Amino acid sequence: MIRLRQTKKELTQEAEDAILNNVFSFRLRKPVILEIQLPGITDKTGAREIPDAIRHHFRFLLSEHGRDTAIFIRERRTALGLTLVNIMIALVYIWYAYQHENRDTTITGIFIGALVIIMNWATVWDTYEFFIFDGCQKSQRRKLLKKIIDSEIHVVVTDT
């Protein structure tokens, strides 16, 4: 049950956060029924338009999320390209290291080896972070917005 204050706006940030947080507490695969309580409203005809306004608001958020995801994937292509280049550099370095076993005894060989390891660790971790962790968050948010749009919404007008 979500309790909201009446405002002149379509949907406030407070209302959006309350709906998102309450729906997020349920499993995303199970259907949910939203019961919105609006205390102190005398115009009960306006309350009938609220479910459509909520769905409209979250449809807009879902379309924004789709645009953000497209930008996110476009930017991650660059990170993936850099990761592949760094992996190729690491493979060339490993091949070189096996061909020249005395490279560990020189300062230059040690420096280049450390640099290759650090570059690969940073770029591979960055790519994993974006594709796995951030990708899961984006997928979960999309499912959450779709769940709210598809949910049954009841508006309860109370006197107090």
Chimera marker file (.cmm) of the C-alpha trace (Angstrom):
<marker_set name="trace">
<marker id="1" x="0.000" y="0.000" z="0.000" r="1" g="1" b="0" radius="0.5"/>
<marker id="2" x="1.422" y="3.383" z="-1.032" r="1" g="1" b="0" radius="0.5"/>
<marker id="3" x="0.362" y="6.645" z="0.570" r="1" g="1" b="0" radius="0.5"/>
<marker id="4" x="0.848" y="9.787" z="-1.548" r="1" g="1" b="0" radius="0.5"/>
<marker id="5" x="0.228" y="13.479" z="-0.998" r="1" g="1" b="0" radius="0.5"/>
<marker id="6" x="-1.920" y="15.365" z="-3.469" r="1" g="1" b="0" radius="0.5"/>
<marker id="7" x="-0.012" y="17.761" z="-5.711" r="1" g="1" b="0" radius="0.5"/>
<marker id="8" x="-0.808" y="19.709" z="-8.839" r="1" g="1" b="0" radius="0.5"/>
<marker id="9" x="1.803" y="17.778" z="-10.877" r="1" g="1" b="0" radius="0.5"/>
<marker id="10" x="1.121" y="14.612" z="-12.823" r="1" g="1" b="0" radius="0.5"/>
<marker id="11" x="3.511" y="12.495" z="-10.766" r="1" g="1" b="0" radius="0.5"/>
<marker id="12" x="6.058" y="13.851" z="-8.316" r="1" g="1" b="0" radius="0.5"/>
<marker id="13" x="9.533" y="12.461" z="-7.784" r="1" g="1" b="0" radius="0.5"/>
<marker id="14" x="8.428" y="11.371" z="-4.324" r="1" g="1" b="0" radius="0.5"/>
<marker id="15" x="5.487" y="9.439" z="-5.795" r="1" g="1" b="0" radius="0.5"/>
<marker id="16" x="7.678" y="7.873" z="-8.479" r="1" g="1" b="0" radius="0.5"/>
<marker id="17" x="10.253" y="6.781" z="-5.893" r="1" g="1" b="0" radius="0.5"/>
<marker id="18" x="7.547" y="5.394" z="-3.596" r="1" g="1" b="0" radius="0.5"/>
<marker id="19" x="6.031" y="3.319" z="-6.395" r="1" g="1" b="0" radius="0.5"/>
<marker id="20" x="9.415" y="2.077" z="-7.650" r="1" g="1" b="0" radius="0.5"/>
<marker id="21" x="10.640" y="1.136" z="-4.163" r="1" g="1" b="0" radius="0.5"/>
<marker id="22" x="7.433" y="-0.646" z="-3.179" r="1" g="1" b="0" radius="0.5"/>
<marker id="23" x="7.164" y="-2.609" z="-6.427" r="1" g="1" b="0" radius="0.5"/>
<marker id="24" x="10.895" y="-3.447" z="-6.315" r="1" g="1" b="0" radius="0.5"/>
<marker id="25" x="10.386" y="-5.144" z="-2.947" r="1" g="1" b="0" radius="0.5"/>
<marker id="26" x="8.320" y="-7.855" z="-4.683" r="1" g="1" b="0" radius="0.5"/>
<marker id="27" x="9.646" y="-10.490" z="-7.065" r="1" g="1" b="0" radius="0.5"/>
<marker id="28" x="9.814" y="-9.126" z="-10.592" r="1" g="1" b="0" radius="0.5"/>
<marker id="29" x="8.178" y="-12.180" z="-12.151" r="1" g="1" b="0" radius="0.5"/>
<marker id="30" x="5.064" y="-12.097" z="-9.961" r="1" g="1" b="0" radius="0.5"/>
<marker id="31" x="2.181" y="-9.759" z="-10.808" r="1" g="1" b="0" radius="0.5"/>
<marker id="32" x="1.474" y="-6.901" z="-8.451" r="1" g="1" b="0" radius="0.5"/>
<marker id="33" x="-1.591" y="-4.805" z="-7.667" r="1" g="1" b="0" radius="0.5"/>
<marker id="34" x="-0.885" y="-1.190" z="-6.778" r="1" g="1" b="0" radius="0.5"/>
<marker id="35" x="-3.233" y="0.422" z="-4.291" r="1" g="1" b="0" radius="0.5"/>
<marker id="36" x="-2.687" y="4.169" z="-4.189" r="1" g="1" b="0" radius="0.5"/>
<marker id="37" x="-4.214" y="5.985" z="-1.211" r="1" g="1" b="0" radius="0.5"/>
<marker id="38" x="-4.953" y="9.672" z="-1.698" r="1" g="1" b="0" radius="0.5"/>
<marker id="39" x="-6.022" y="11.333" z="1.545" r="1" g="1" b="0" radius="0.5"/>
<marker id="40" x="-8.132" y="14.483" z="1.580" r="1" g="1" b="0" radius="0.5"/>
<marker id="41" x="-9.310" y="14.607" z="-2.049" r="1" g="1" b="0" radius="0.5"/>
<marker id="42" x="-12.833" y="15.850" z="-2.627" r="1" g="1" b="0" radius="0.5"/>
<marker id="43" x="-12.799" y="15.410" z="-6.431" r="1" g="1" b="0" radius="0.5"/>
<marker id="44" x="-13.275" y="11.682" z="-6.933" r="1" g="1" b="0" radius="0.5"/>
<marker id="45" x="-13.583" y="11.996" z="-10.720" r="1" g="1" b="0" radius="0.5"/>
<marker id="46" x="-9.945" y="13.097" z="-10.982" r="1" g="1" b="0" radius="0.5"/>
<marker id="47" x="-8.911" y="9.973" z="-9.075" r="1" g="1" b="0" radius="0.5"/>
<marker id="48" x="-10.126" y="7.832" z="-11.991" r="1" g="1" b="0" radius="0.5"/>
<marker id="49" x="-7.496" y="9.403" z="-14.258" r="1" g="1" b="0" radius="0.5"/>
<marker id="50" x="-4.607" y="8.670" z="-11.911" r="1" g="1" b="0" radius="0.5"/>
<marker id="51" x="-3.953" y="5.035" z="-13.041" r="1" g="1" b="0" radius="0.5"/>
<marker id="52" x="-3.635" y="6.195" z="-16.655" r="1" g="1" b="0" radius="0.5"/>
<marker id="53" x="-1.346" y="9.047" z="-15.574" r="1" g="1" b="0" radius="0.5"/>
<marker id="54" x="0.862" y="6.602" z="-13.647" r="1" g="1" b="0" radius="0.5"/>
<marker id="55" x="1.083" y="4.244" z="-16.629" r="1" g="1" b="0" radius="0.5"/>
<marker id="56" x="1.814" y="7.173" z="-18.962" r="1" g="1" b="0" radius="0.5"/>
<marker id="57" x="4.596" y="8.394" z="-16.659" r="1" g="1" b="0" radius="0.5"/>
<marker id="58" x="6.243" y="4.981" z="-16.423" r="1" g="1" b="0" radius="0.5"/>
<marker id="59" x="5.903" y="4.404" z="-20.197" r="1" g="1" b="0" radius="0.5"/>
<marker id="60" x="7.849" y="7.629" z="-20.658" r="1" g="1" b="0" radius="0.5"/>
<marker id="61" x="10.497" y="6.405" z="-18.189" r="1" g="1" b="0" radius="0.5"/>
<marker id="62" x="10.687" y="3.105" z="-20.097" r="1" g="1" b="0" radius="0.5"/>
<marker id="63" x="11.236" y="4.913" z="-23.413" r="1" g="1" b="0" radius="0.5"/>
<marker id="64" x="13.963" y="7.059" z="-21.782" r="1" g="1" b="0" radius="0.5"/>
<marker id="65" x="15.508" y="3.878" z="-20.407" r="1" g="1" b="0" radius="0.5"/>
<marker id="66" x="15.567" y="2.406" z="-23.927" r="1" g="1" b="0" radius="0.5"/>
<marker id="67" x="17.424" y="5.455" z="-25.249" r="1" g="1" b="0" radius="0.5"/>
<marker id="68" x="19.879" y="5.349" z="-22.346" r="1" g="1" b="0" radius="0.5"/>
<marker id="69" x="20.518" y="1.650" z="-22.971" r="1" g="1" b="0" radius="0.5"/>
<marker id="70" x="21.258" y="2.287" z="-26.658" r="1" g="1" b="0" radius="0.5"/>
<marker id="71" x="23.794" y="4.981" z="-25.700" r="1" g="1" b="0" radius="0.5"/>
<marker id="72" x="25.255" y="2.675" z="-23.039" r="1" g="1" b="0" radius="0.5"/>
<marker id="73" x="25.819" y="-0.130" z="-25.573" r="1" g="1" b="0" radius="0.5"/>
<marker id="74" x="27.328" y="2.246" z="-28.120" r="1" g="1" b="0" radius="0.5"/>
<marker id="75" x="29.829" y="3.510" z="-25.544" r="1" g="1" b="0" radius="0.5"/>
<marker id="76" x="30.661" y="-0.019" z="-24.409" r="1" g="1" b="0" radius="0.5"/>
<marker id="77" x="31.693" y="-1.031" z="-27.930" r="1" g="1" b="0" radius="0.5"/>
<marker id="78" x="34.718" y="1.212" z="-27.509" r="1" g="1" b="0" radius="0.5"/>
<marker id="79" x="35.581" y="-0.416" z="-24.189" r="1" g="1" b="0" radius="0.5"/>
<marker id="80" x="35.216" y="-3.849" z="-25.746" r="1" g="1" b="0" radius="0.5"/>
<marker id="81" x="37.502" y="-2.823" z="-28.625" r="1" g="1" b="0" radius="0.5"/>
<marker id="82" x="40.168" y="-1.582" z="-26.214" r="1" g="1" b="0" radius="0.5"/>
<marker id="83" x="39.910" y="-4.797" z="-24.230" r="1" g="1" b="0" radius="0.5"/>
<marker id="84" x="40.467" y="-6.871" z="-27.348" r="1" g="1" b="0" radius="0.5"/>
<marker id="85" x="43.484" y="-4.742" z="-28.325" r="1" g="1" b="0" radius="0.5"/>
<marker id="86" x="44.966" y="-5.134" z="-24.840" r="1" g="1" b="0" radius="0.5"/>
<marker id="87" x="44.416" y="-8.894" z="-24.919" r="1" g="1" b="0" radius="0.5"/>
<marker id="88" x="46.262" y="-9.036" z="-28.241" r="1" g="1" b="0" radius="0.5"/>
<marker id="89" x="49.119" y="-6.993" z="-26.732" r="1" g="1" b="0" radius="0.5"/>
<marker id="90" x="49.237" y="-9.406" z="-23.781" r="1" g="1" b="0" radius="0.5"/>
<marker id="91" x="49.392" y="-12.410" z="-26.103" r="1" g="1" b="0" radius="0.5"/>
<marker id="92" x="52.235" y="-10.805" z="-28.091" r="1" g="1" b="0" radius="0.5"/>
<marker id="93" x="54.045" y="-10.078" z="-24.826" r="1" g="1" b="0" radius="0.5"/>
<marker id="94" x="53.615" y="-13.672" z="-23.642" r="1" g="1" b="0" radius="0.5"/>
<marker id="95" x="54.915" y="-14.962" z="-26.972" r="1" g="1" b="0" radius="0.5"/>
<marker id="96" x="57.904" y="-12.576" z="-26.719" r="1" g="1" b="0" radius="0.5"/>
<marker id="97" x="58.555" y="-13.625" z="-23.111" r="1" g="1" b="0" radius="0.5"/>
<marker id="98" x="58.774" y="-17.302" z="-24.088" r="1" g="1" b="0" radius="0.5"/>
<marker id="99" x="61.092" y="-16.489" z="-26.991" r="1" g="1" b="0" radius="0.5"/>
<marker id="100" x="63.426" y="-14.366" z="-24.838" r="1" g="1" b="0" radius="0.5"/>
<marker id="101" x="63.728" y="-15.939" z="-21.408" r="1" g="1" b="0" radius="0.5"/>
<marker id="102" x="66.264" y="-13.393" z="-20.138" r="1" g="1" b="0" radius="0.5"/>
<marker id="103" x="63.783" y="-10.486" z="-20.407" r="1" g="1" b="0" radius="0.5"/>
<marker id="104" x="62.973" y="-10.825" z="-16.675" r="1" g="1" b="0" radius="0.5"/>
<marker id="105" x="66.493" y="-9.759" z="-15.780" r="1" g="1" b="0" radius="0.5"/>
<marker id="106" x="66.304" y="-6.340" z="-17.462" r="1" g="1" b="0" radius="0.5"/>
<marker id="107" x="64.572" y="-3.261" z="-16.048" r="1" g="1" b="0" radius="0.5"/>
<marker id="108" x="62.861" y="-2.648" z="-19.390" r="1" g="1" b="0" radius="0.5"/>
<marker id="109" x="61.469" y="-6.192" z="-19.525" r="1" g="1" b="0" radius="0.5"/>
<marker id="110" x="60.119" y="-5.952" z="-15.972" r="1" g="1" b="0" radius="0.5"/>
<marker id="111" x="58.588" y="-2.522" z="-16.651" r="1" g="1" b="0" radius="0.5"/>
<marker id="112" x="56.909" y="-3.613" z="-19.882" r="1" g="1" b="0" radius="0.5"/>
<marker id="113" x="55.577" y="-6.791" z="-18.225" r="1" g="1" b="0" radius="0.5"/>
<marker id="114" x="54.092" y="-4.816" z="-15.325" r="1" g="1" b="0" radius="0.5"/>
<marker id="115" x="52.576" y="-2.269" z="-17.702" r="1" g="1" b="0" radius="0.5"/>
<marker id="116" x="50.920" y="-4.984" z="-19.811" r="1" g="1" b="0" radius="0.5"/>
<marker id="117" x="49.489" y="-6.680" z="-16.720" r="1" g="1" b="0" radius="0.5"/>
<marker id="118" x="48.096" y="-3.417" z="-15.294" r="1" g="1" b="0" radius="0.5"/>
<marker id="119" x="46.603" y="-2.315" z="-18.641" r="1" g="1" b="0" radius="0.5"/>
<marker id="120" x="44.901" y="-5.647" z="-19.171" r="1" g="1" b="0" radius="0.5"/>
<marker id="121" x="43.587" y="-5.864" z="-15.629" r="1" g="1" b="0" radius="0.5"/>
<marker id="122" x="42.091" y="-2.356" z="-15.807" r="1" g="1" b="0" radius="0.5"/>
<marker id="123" x="40.467" y="-2.688" z="-19.224" r="1" g="1" b="0" radius="0.5"/>
<marker id="124" x="39.150" y="-6.202" z="-18.696" r="1" g="1" b="0" radius="0.5"/>
<marker id="125" x="37.710" y="-5.275" z="-15.283" r="1" g="1" b="0" radius="0.5"/>
<marker id="126" x="36.113" y="-2.142" z="-16.749" r="1" g="1" b="0" radius="0.5"/>
<marker id="127" x="34.480" y="-4.173" z="-19.502" r="1" g="1" b="0" radius="0.5"/>
<marker id="128" x="33.214" y="-6.833" z="-17.086" r="1" g="1" b="0" radius="0.5"/>
<marker id="129" x="31.827" y="-4.130" z="-14.816" r="1" g="1" b="0" radius="0.5"/>
<marker id="130" x="29.913" y="-2.437" z="-17.611" r="1" g="1" b="0" radius="0.5"/>
<marker id="131" x="28.593" y="-5.511" z="-19.386" r="1" g="1" b="0" radius="0.5"/>
<marker id="132" x="27.823" y="-7.700" z="-16.384" r="1" g="1" b="0" radius="0.5"/>
<marker id="133" x="27.092" y="-5.497" z="-13.370" r="1" g="1" b="0" radius="0.5"/>
<marker id="134" x="25.644" y="-2.433" z="-15.096" r="1" g="1" b="0" radius="0.5"/>
<marker id="135" x="23.896" y="-4.581" z="-17.687" r="1" g="1" b="0" radius="0.5"/>
<marker id="136" x="22.106" y="-6.517" z="-14.940" r="1" g="1" b="0" radius="0.5"/>
<marker id="137" x="20.969" y="-3.276" z="-13.301" r="1" g="1" b="0" radius="0.5"/>
<marker id="138" x="19.639" y="-1.951" z="-16.604" r="1" g="1" b="0" radius="0.5"/>
<marker id="139" x="17.797" y="-5.182" z="-17.315" r="1" g="1" b="0" radius="0.5"/>
<marker id="140" x="16.291" y="-5.201" z="-13.838" r="1" g="1" b="0" radius="0.5"/>
<marker id="141" x="15.110" y="-1.588" z="-14.168" r="1" g="1" b="0" radius="0.5"/>
<marker id="142" x="13.478" y="-2.351" z="-17.539" r="1" g="1" b="0" radius="0.5"/>
<marker id="143" x="11.620" y="-5.314" z="-16.007" r="1" g="1" b="0" radius="0.5"/>
<marker id="144" x="10.547" y="-3.166" z="-13.061" r="1" g="1" b="0" radius="0.5"/>
<marker id="145" x="9.146" y="-0.415" z="-15.301" r="1" g="1" b="0" radius="0.5"/>
<marker id="146" x="7.293" y="-2.975" z="-17.431" r="1" g="1" b="0" radius="0.5"/>
<marker id="147" x="5.853" y="-4.562" z="-14.296" r="1" g="1" b="0" radius="0.5"/>
<marker id="148" x="4.478" y="-1.218" z="-13.112" r="1" g="1" b="0" radius="0.5"/>
<marker id="149" x="2.990" y="-0.444" z="-16.533" r="1" g="1" b="0" radius="0.5"/>
<marker id="150" x="1.292" y="-3.858" z="-16.719" r="1" g="1" b="0" radius="0.5"/>
<marker id="151" x="0.086" y="-3.868" z="-13.109" r="1" g="1" b="0" radius="0.5"/>
<marker id="152" x="-3.449" y="-3.367" z="-11.909" r="1" g="1" b="0" radius="0.5"/>
<marker id="153" x="-3.733" y="0.065" z="-10.256" r="1" g="1" b="0" radius="0.5"/>
<marker id="154" x="-6.462" y="0.978" z="-7.757" r="1" g="1" b="0" radius="0.5"/>
<marker id="155" x="-6.897" y="4.484" z="-6.368" r="1" g="1" b="0" radius="0.5"/>
<marker id="156" x="-8.468" y="4.720" z="-2.921" r="1" g="1" b="0" radius="0.5"/>
<marker id="157" x="-9.692" y="8.162" z="-1.867" r="1" g="1" b="0" radius="0.5"/>
<marker id="158" x="-9.807" y="8.620" z="1.894" r="1" g="1" b="0" radius="0.5"/>
<marker id="159" x="-11.309" y="11.473" z="3.885" r="1" g="1" b="0" radius="0.5"/>
<marker id="160" x="-8.321" y="12.026" z="6.175" r="1" g="1" b="0" radius="0.5"/>
<link id1="1" id2="2" r="1" g="1" b="0" radius="0.2"/>
<link id1="2" id2="3" r="1" g="1" b="0" radius="0.2"/>
<link id1="3" id2="4" r="1" g="1" b="0" radius="0.2"/>
<link id1="4" id2="5" r="1" g="1" b="0" radius="0.2"/>
<link id1="5" id2="6" r="1" g="1" b="0" radius="0.2"/>
<link id1="6" id2="7" r="1" g="1" b="0" radius="0.2"/>
<link id1="7" id2="8" r="1" g="1" b="0" radius="0.2"/>
<link id1="8" id2="9" r="1" g="1" b="0" radius="0.2"/>
<link id1="9" id2="10" r="1" g="1" b="0" radius="0.2"/>
<link id1="10" id2="11" r="1" g="1" b="0" radius="0.2"/>
<link id1="11" id2="12" r="1" g="1" b="0" radius="0.2"/>
<link id1="12" id2="13" r="1" g="1" b="0" radius="0.2"/>
<link id1="13" id2="14" r="1" g="1" b="0" radius="0.2"/>
<link id1="14" id2="15" r="1" g="1" b="0" radius="0.2"/>
<link id1="15" id2="16" r="1" g="1" b="0" radius="0.2"/>
<link id1="16" id2="17" r="1" g="1" b="0" radius="0.2"/>
<link id1="17" id2="18" r="1" g="1" b="0" radius="0.2"/>
<link id1="18" id2="19" r="1" g="1" b="0" radius="0.2"/>
<link id1="19" id2="20" r="1" g="1" b="0" radius="0.2"/>
<link id1="20" id2="21" r="1" g="1" b="0" radius="0.2"/>
<link id1="21" id2="22" r="1" g="1" b="0" radius="0.2"/>
<link id1="22" id2="23" r="1" g="1" b="0" radius="0.2"/>
<link id1="23" id2="24" r="1" g="1" b="0" radius="0.2"/>
<link id1="24" id2="25" r="1" g="1" b="0" radius="0.2"/>
<link id1="25" id2="26" r="1" g="1" b="0" radius="0.2"/>
<link id1="26" id2="27" r="1" g="1" b="0" radius="0.2"/>
<link id1="27" id2="28" r="1" g="1" b="0" radius="0.2"/>
<link id1="28" id2="29" r="1" g="1" b="0" radius="0.2"/>
<link id1="29" id2="30" r="1" g="1" b="0" radius="0.2"/>
<link id1="30" id2="31" r="1" g="1" b="0" radius="0.2"/>
<link id1="31" id2="32" r="1" g="1" b="0" radius="0.2"/>
<link id1="32" id2="33" r="1" g="1" b="0" radius="0.2"/>
<link id1="33" id2="34" r="1" g="1" b="0" radius="0.2"/>
<link id1="34" id2="35" r="1" g="1" b="0" radius="0.2"/>
<link id1="35" id2="36" r="1" g="1" b="0" radius="0.2"/>
<link id1="36" id2="37" r="1" g="1" b="0" radius="0.2"/>
<link id1="37" id2="38" r="1" g="1" b="0" radius="0.2"/>
<link id1="38" id2="39" r="1" g="1" b="0" radius="0.2"/>
<link id1="39" id2="40" r="1" g="1" b="0" radius="0.2"/>
<link id1="40" id2="41" r="1" g="1" b="0" radius="0.2"/>
<link id1="41" id2="42" r="1" g="1" b="0" radius="0.2"/>
<link id1="42" id2="43" r="1" g="1" b="0" radius="0.2"/>
<link id1="43" id2="44" r="1" g="1" b="0" radius="0.2"/>
<link id1="44" id2="45" r="1" g="1" b="0" radius="0.2"/>
<link id1="45" id2="46" r="1" g="1" b="0" radius="0.2"/>
<link id1="46" id2="47" r="1" g="1" b="0" radius="0.2"/>
<link id1="47" id2="48" r="1" g="1" b="0" radius="0.2"/>
<link id1="48" id2="49" r="1" g="1" b="0" radius="0.2"/>
<link id1="49" id2="50" r="1" g="1" b="0" radius="0.2"/>
<link id1="50" id2="51" r="1" g="1" b="0" radius="0.2"/>
<link id1="51" id2="52" r="1" g="1" b="0" radius="0.2"/>
<link id1="52" id2="53" r="1" g="1" b="0" radius="0.2"/>
<link id1="53" id2="54" r="1" g="1" b="0" radius="0.2"/>
<link id1="54" id2="55" r="1" g="1" b="0" radius="0.2"/>
<link id1="55" id2="56" r="1" g="1" b="0" radius="0.2"/>
<link id1="56" id2="57" r="1" g="1" b="0" radius="0.2"/>
<link id1="57" id2="58" r="1" g="1" b="0" radius="0.2"/>
<link id1="58" id2="59" r="1" g="1" b="0" radius="0.2"/>
<link id1="59" id2="60" r="1" g="1" b="0" radius="0.2"/>
<link id1="60" id2="61" r="1" g="1" b="0" radius="0.2"/>
<link id1="61" id2="62" r="1" g="1" b="0" radius="0.2"/>
<link id1="62" id2="63" r="1" g="1" b="0" radius="0.2"/>
<link id1="63" id2="64" r="1" g="1" b="0" radius="0.2"/>
<link id1="64" id2="65" r="1" g="1" b="0" radius="0.2"/>
<link id1="65" id2="66" r="1" g="1" b="0" radius="0.2"/>
<link id1="66" id2="67" r="1" g="1" b="0" radius="0.2"/>
<link id1="67" id2="68" r="1" g="1" b="0" radius="0.2"/>
<link id1="68" id2="69" r="1" g="1" b="0" radius="0.2"/>
<link id1="69" id2="70" r="1" g="1" b="0" radius="0.2"/>
<link id1="70" id2="71" r="1" g="1" b="0" radius="0.2"/>
<link id1="71" id2="72" r="1" g="1" b="0" radius="0.2"/>
<link id1="72" id2="73" r="1" g="1" b="0" radius="0.2"/>
<link id1="73" id2="74" r="1" g="1" b="0" radius="0.2"/>
<link id1="74" id2="75" r="1" g="1" b="0" radius="0.2"/>
<link id1="75" id2="76" r="1" g="1" b="0" radius="0.2"/>
<link id1="76" id2="77" r="1" g="1" b="0" radius="0.2"/>
<link id1="77" id2="78" r="1" g="1" b="0" radius="0.2"/>
<link id1="78" id2="79" r="1" g="1" b="0" radius="0.2"/>
<link id1="79" id2="80" r="1" g="1" b="0" radius="0.2"/>
<link id1="80" id2="81" r="1" g="1" b="0" radius="0.2"/>
<link id1="81" id2="82" r="1" g="1" b="0" radius="0.2"/>
<link id1="82" id2="83" r="1" g="1" b="0" radius="0.2"/>
<link id1="83" id2="84" r="1" g="1" b="0" radius="0.2"/>
<link id1="84" id2="85" r="1" g="1" b="0" radius="0.2"/>
<link id1="85" id2="86" r="1" g="1" b="0" radius="0.2"/>
<link id1="86" id2="87" r="1" g="1" b="0" radius="0.2"/>
<link id1="87" id2="88" r="1" g="1" b="0" radius="0.2"/>
<link id1="88" id2="89" r="1" g="1" b="0" radius="0.2"/>
<link id1="89" id2="90" r="1" g="1" b="0" radius="0.2"/>
<link id1="90" id2="91" r="1" g="1" b="0" radius="0.2"/>
<link id1="91" id2="92" r="1" g="1" b="0" radius="0.2"/>
<link id1="92" id2="93" r="1" g="1" b="0" radius="0.2"/>
<link id1="93" id2="94" r="1" g="1" b="0" radius="0.2"/>
<link id1="94" id2="95" r="1" g="1" b="0" radius="0.2"/>
<link id1="95" id2="96" r="1" g="1" b="0" radius="0.2"/>
<link id1="96" id2="97" r="1" g="1" b="0" radius="0.2"/>
<link id1="97" id2="98" r="1" g="1" b="0" radius="0.2"/>
<link id1="98" id2="99" r="1" g="1" b="0" radius="0.2"/>
<link id1="99" id2="100" r="1" g="1" b="0" radius="0.2"/>
<link id1="100" id2="101" r="1" g="1" b="0" radius="0.2"/>
<link id1="101" id2="102" r="1" g="1" b="0" radius="0.2"/>
<link id1="102" id2="103" r="1" g="1" b="0" radius="0.2"/>
<link id1="103" id2="104" r="1" g="1" b="0" radius="0.2"/>
<link id1="104" id2="105" r="1" g="1" b="0" radius="0.2"/>
<link id1="105" id2="106" r="1" g="1" b="0" radius="0.2"/>
<link id1="106" id2="107" r="1" g="1" b="0" radius="0.2"/>
<link id1="107" id2="108" r="1" g="1" b="0" radius="0.2"/>
<link id1="108" id2="109" r="1" g="1" b="0" radius="0.2"/>
<link id1="109" id2="110" r="1" g="1" b="0" radius="0.2"/>
<link id1="110" id2="111" r="1" g="1" b="0" radius="0.2"/>
<link id1="111" id2="112" r="1" g="1" b="0" radius="0.2"/>
<link id1="112" id2="113" r="1" g="1" b="0" radius="0.2"/>
<link id1="113" id2="114" r="1" g="1" b="0" radius="0.2"/>
<link id1="114" id2="115" r="1" g="1" b="0" radius="0.2"/>
<link id1="115" id2="116" r="1" g="1" b="0" radius="0.2"/>
<link id1="116" id2="117" r="1" g="1" b="0" radius="0.2"/>
<link id1="117" id2="118" r="1" g="1" b="0" radius="0.2"/>
<link id1="118" id2="119" r="1" g="1" b="0" radius="0.2"/>
<link id1="119" id2="120" r="1" g="1" b="0" radius="0.2"/>
<link id1="120" id2="121" r="1" g="1" b="0" radius="0.2"/>
<link id1="121" id2="122" r="1" g="1" b="0" radius="0.2"/>
<link id1="122" id2="123" r="1" g="1" b="0" radius="0.2"/>
<link id1="123" id2="124" r="1" g="1" b="0" radius="0.2"/>
<link id1="124" id2="125" r="1" g="1" b="0" radius="0.2"/>
<link id1="125" id2="126" r="1" g="1" b="0" radius="0.2"/>
<link id1="126" id2="127" r="1" g="1" b="0" radius="0.2"/>
<link id1="127" id2="128" r="1" g="1" b="0" radius="0.2"/>
<link id1="128" id2="129" r="1" g="1" b="0" radius="0.2"/>
<link id1="129" id2="130" r="1" g="1" b="0" radius="0.2"/>
<link id1="130" id2="131" r="1" g="1" b="0" radius="0.2"/>
<link id1="131" id2="132" r="1" g="1" b="0" radius="0.2"/>
<link id1="132" id2="133" r="1" g="1" b="0" radius="0.2"/>
<link id1="133" id2="134" r="1" g="1" b="0" radius="0.2"/>
<link id1="134" id2="135" r="1" g="1" b="0" radius="0.2"/>
<link id1="135" id2="136" r="1" g="1" b="0" radius="0.2"/>
<link id1="136" id2="137" r="1" g="1" b="0" radius="0.2"/>
<link id1="137" id2="138" r="1" g="1" b="0" radius="0.2"/>
<link id1="138" id2="139" r="1" g="1" b="0" radius="0.2"/>
<link id1="139" id2="140" r="1" g="1" b="0" radius="0.2"/>
<link id1="140" id2="141" r="1" g="1" b="0" radius="0.2"/>
<link id1="141" id2="142" r="1" g="1" b="0" radius="0.2"/>
<link id1="142" id2="143" r="1" g="1" b="0" radius="0.2"/>
<link id1="143" id2="144" r="1" g="1" b="0" radius="0.2"/>
<link id1="144" id2="145" r="1" g="1" b="0" radius="0.2"/>
<link id1="145" id2="146" r="1" g="1" b="0" radius="0.2"/>
<link id1="146" id2="147" r="1" g="1" b="0" radius="0.2"/>
<link id1="147" id2="148" r="1" g="1" b="0" radius="0.2"/>
<link id1="148" id2="149" r="1" g="1" b="0" radius="0.2"/>
<link id1="149" id2="150" r="1" g="1" b="0" radius="0.2"/>
<link id1="150" id2="151" r="1" g="1" b="0" radius="0.2"/>
<link id1="151" id2="152" r="1" g="1" b="0" radius="0.2"/>
<link id1="152" id2="153" r="1" g="1" b="0" radius="0.2"/>
<link id1="153" id2="154" r="1" g="1" b="0" radius="0.2"/>
<link id1="154" id2="155" r="1" g="1" b="0" radius="0.2"/>
<link id1="155" id2="156" r="1" g="1" b="0" radius="0.2"/>
<link id1="156" id2="157" r="1" g="1" b="0" radius="0.2"/>
<link id1="157" id2="158" r="1" g="1" b="0" radius="0.2"/>
<link id1="158" id2="159" r="1" g="1" b="0" radius="0.2"/>
<link id1="159" id2="160" r="1" g="1" b="0" radius="0.2"/>
</marker_set>
